[in-house]
Amino acid sequence: MLAWEQGHGPAHRVGIASDQTSYGRLWQETHLDGLPPQVDFETDVVVWFAEGHGSSCSDLRMDEVIV
C-alpha cells in the first residue's frame, strides 16, 4: 500500500505501472500530493484502484494484492 486518499483523482478507474516512467504518469493522474514512494520495479508493479461510491456506501480499502 503506497497511498490511500479519499477524493483524489477520477473514480471508477484502474491503472498499472511497471517502470518509473509509467509510475510518474500514474501518480500525476491520481492527483496525490508530494513525491511518489520508491518502488523496486525489478520485483513489484504499482496498481491504482480508484473506487467510486455514494454517501450511503461504506468505504473500501485495498491493502494488498497477491498473485
Secondary structure as the mmCIF struct_conf table of DSSP 4:
data_model
#
loop_
_struct_conf.conf_type_id
_struct_conf.id
_struct_conf.beg_label_comp_id
_struct_conf.beg_label_asym_id
_struct_conf.beg_label_seq_id
_struct_conf.end_label_comp_id
_struct_conf.end_label_asym_id
_struct_conf.end_label_seq_id
BEND BEND1 GLN A 6 GLY A 7
BEND BEND2 GLY A 9 GLY A 9
BEND BEND3 ALA A 11 HIS A 12
STRN STRN1 ARG A 13 ALA A 17
BEND BEND4 SER A 18 ASP A 19
HELX_RH_AL_P HELX_RH_AL_P1 GLN A 20 THR A 30
TURN_TY1_P TURN_TY1_P1 HIS A 31 HIS A 31
BEND BEND5 ASP A 33 GLY A 34
HELX_LH_PP_P HELX_LH_PP_P1 LEU A 35 GLN A 38
TURN_TY1_P TURN_TY1_P2 PHE A 41 THR A 43
STRN STRN2 VAL A 46 ALA A 50
TURN_TY1_P TURN_TY1_P3 SER A 55 SER A 56
BEND BEND6 CYS A 57 CYS A 57
HELX_LH_PP_P HELX_LH_PP_P2 SER A 58 ASP A 59
#
